[in-house]
Amino acid sequence: ESKSPIRQALNYYTRQLVFNTETYVLNANAETKKQMIRNDALPDIQSVIVSDLDLRDLVRNQILDAYDDVRAELQYQLKNSNSNNGTADNIEEFDATELRELLLRAQKECNEWFGFIEER
């Protein structure tokens, strides 16, 4: 964890969470809720909390993977653009297309993680 400030920050936030152990909100349509109640299939509060934490961990890992991919692509592009001994032609060789796509993926993953935070 100490090697990744991103992991450290996301884990710190997650450790500070306090869950209501009395109630939860079931995000399902009315028909599904009725069926779950009739079948006595509502999840217990512990399962809901564990599921929430697992989802946060999954998205955190996706952020870290995206960040690693961005870093690797940037290093690759920099290495390739420096292979012509610093000539002016190198600027055209740097292809940021893949880097841009990876950054957008990282942003999407971050937006998903931050979407878990309730506005107050």
Legacy VTK file of the C-alpha trace (Angstrom):
# vtk DataFile Version 3.0
C-alpha trace
ASCII
DATASET POLYDATA
POINTS 120 float
0.000 0.000 0.000
2.841 2.410 0.775
4.072 2.155 -2.825
0.825 3.532 -4.238
-0.478 6.854 -2.935
-3.715 6.278 -4.848
-4.330 2.930 -3.143
-3.382 4.468 0.178
-5.854 7.349 -0.225
-8.754 5.164 -1.366
-8.135 2.614 1.386
-7.921 5.359 4.006
-11.291 6.742 2.919
-12.862 3.284 2.941
-11.531 2.565 6.453
-13.214 5.751 7.706
-16.676 4.671 6.540
-19.337 4.115 9.139
-22.367 2.100 8.065
-25.863 2.195 9.503
-26.355 -1.293 10.889
-30.099 -0.880 11.357
-31.383 -0.103 7.850
-30.399 -0.044 4.206
-31.958 1.060 0.931
-32.824 -1.684 -1.531
-32.291 -0.431 -5.070
-34.784 -2.541 -6.985
-38.048 -1.972 -8.780
-41.316 -2.464 -6.916
-42.063 -5.884 -8.409
-38.628 -7.252 -7.512
-38.952 -5.906 -3.968
-42.362 -7.598 -3.553
-40.996 -10.881 -4.850
-37.982 -10.721 -2.537
-40.222 -10.022 0.468
-42.607 -12.876 -0.430
-39.711 -15.293 -0.862
-37.989 -14.067 2.296
-34.981 -13.273 0.111
-34.027 -9.844 1.427
-30.292 -9.666 2.185
-29.253 -9.150 5.790
-27.481 -5.927 6.728
-24.092 -7.642 7.083
-24.302 -8.958 3.515
-25.178 -5.499 2.235
-22.183 -3.932 3.982
-19.789 -6.632 2.760
-21.149 -6.270 -0.768
-20.658 -2.493 -0.657
-17.075 -2.835 0.544
-16.316 -5.518 -2.039
-17.635 -3.297 -4.824
-15.500 -0.390 -3.608
-12.442 -2.675 -3.597
-13.229 -3.896 -7.098
-13.508 -0.366 -8.475
-10.376 0.689 -6.550
-8.483 -2.121 -8.252
-9.814 -1.021 -11.632
-8.536 2.503 -10.922
-5.108 1.141 -9.998
-4.988 -1.038 -13.114
-5.953 1.939 -15.280
-3.287 4.079 -13.624
-0.648 1.382 -14.220
-1.695 1.145 -17.871
-1.429 4.939 -18.265
2.019 4.978 -16.708
3.247 2.099 -18.884
1.906 3.669 -22.072
3.427 7.051 -21.229
6.809 5.443 -20.546
6.565 3.509 -23.804
5.703 6.634 -25.821
8.454 8.677 -24.166
11.013 5.952 -24.818
10.000 5.718 -28.476
9.922 9.479 -28.984
13.432 9.815 -27.487
14.926 7.091 -29.669
15.942 9.566 -32.440
18.437 11.384 -30.219
16.303 14.416 -29.538
15.650 15.572 -33.095
12.659 17.782 -33.868
11.005 14.868 -35.684
10.375 13.173 -32.332
7.422 15.397 -31.539
5.456 13.837 -34.363
6.349 10.329 -33.246
4.660 10.677 -29.866
1.259 9.052 -30.396
-1.052 10.080 -27.599
-4.123 8.283 -28.972
-3.786 5.224 -26.749
-2.699 7.346 -23.809
-5.831 9.478 -24.153
-8.056 6.383 -24.210
-6.355 5.016 -21.107
-6.726 8.346 -19.293
-10.425 8.428 -20.153
-10.781 4.893 -18.773
-9.008 5.939 -15.570
-11.315 8.945 -15.290
-14.388 6.720 -15.776
-13.206 4.378 -13.018
-12.533 7.318 -10.677
-15.970 8.759 -11.400
-17.530 5.399 -10.540
-15.633 5.211 -7.240
-16.489 8.795 -6.295
-20.098 8.049 -7.226
-20.289 5.891 -4.095
-19.871 8.992 -1.935
-23.180 10.451 -0.838
-23.663 14.167 -1.276
-24.579 15.989 1.912
LINES 1 121
120 0 1 2 3 4 5 6 7 8 9 10 11 12 13 14 15 16 17 18 19 20 21 22 23 24 25 26 27 28 29 30 31 32 33 34 35 36 37 38 39 40 41 42 43 44 45 46 47 48 49 50 51 52 53 54 55 56 57 58 59 60 61 62 63 64 65 66 67 68 69 70 71 72 73 74 75 76 77 78 79 80 81 82 83 84 85 86 87 88 89 90 91 92 93 94 95 96 97 98 99 100 101 102 103 104 105 106 107 108 109 110 111 112 113 114 115 116 117 118 119
